[in-house]
Amino acid sequence: MEGPPDKMFETHAYVLAVIPPKAYLRDSRPRGETTAQCVGESYFTLLEVVPQHGATLHPQERLSIEKNAKSKIDHVKRRIFYEDLAPESAAELPFVIEIIVTKHERKFVQFFNEAPPITTRQHSLQLLPGIGQTLMWAILEERKREPFKSFEDIASRTKLQNPKKVISARIMDELREEVKRWLFVRPPRRDEERERPR
């Protein structure tokens, strides 16, 4: 589970913020088009999308971004990166990530049940914030007895108090590219992404 396959695309995304066309000092008429910054539901890909004419989008709204799908989105303009986010998008991102992690709890509980070692000295569970050697062994022992069923089950059977927050924090670290390995976010491929849309 070390990073999703590179060819996987998002089918749904959550709106972070709507960015209106820019108004320039010498010309009061806004130029360009309204766009929205979104985060994908499956691989947390950050995207810039163009809404359908007249569509109203709201932060935290879930939208289909598949081609030819009935949607408020006209098209996906491009993949963006954390540093491209508008301040309001960056502020909204942690809340939206927690919404996605909550909705897909089973997928992240499965990570706790199936996460493999990376090397003989390091386990992928240790890539999560706050999980050191002792807690890692406790999680491995517990999952051997019986697979975890929920975040609550993990918290009650180990000393990991808030698994949902730990997963959400790791996703934020990956989006900020403060990691060497990707567990949940589609890894960046900056050179080719800058040249072609998602």
WOKARA-V422290 format. One line per field, one symbol per residue. burial: I if it has 16 or more other ideal C-beta (glycine too) atoms within 10 Angstrom, else O. Layout:
burial: ???
This chain:
burial: OOOIOOOOIIOIIIIIIIIOOOOOOOOOOOOOOOIIIIIIIIIIIIIIIOIOOOOOIOIOIOIOIOOOOOIIIOOIIIIIOIOOIOOOIIOIIOOIIIIIIOOOIOOIIOIIOOIOOOOOOOIIIIIIOOIOOOIIOOIOOIIOOOOIOOIOIIOOIIOIOOIIIIIIIIIIIIIOOOOOOIIIIIOIOOOOOOOOOI
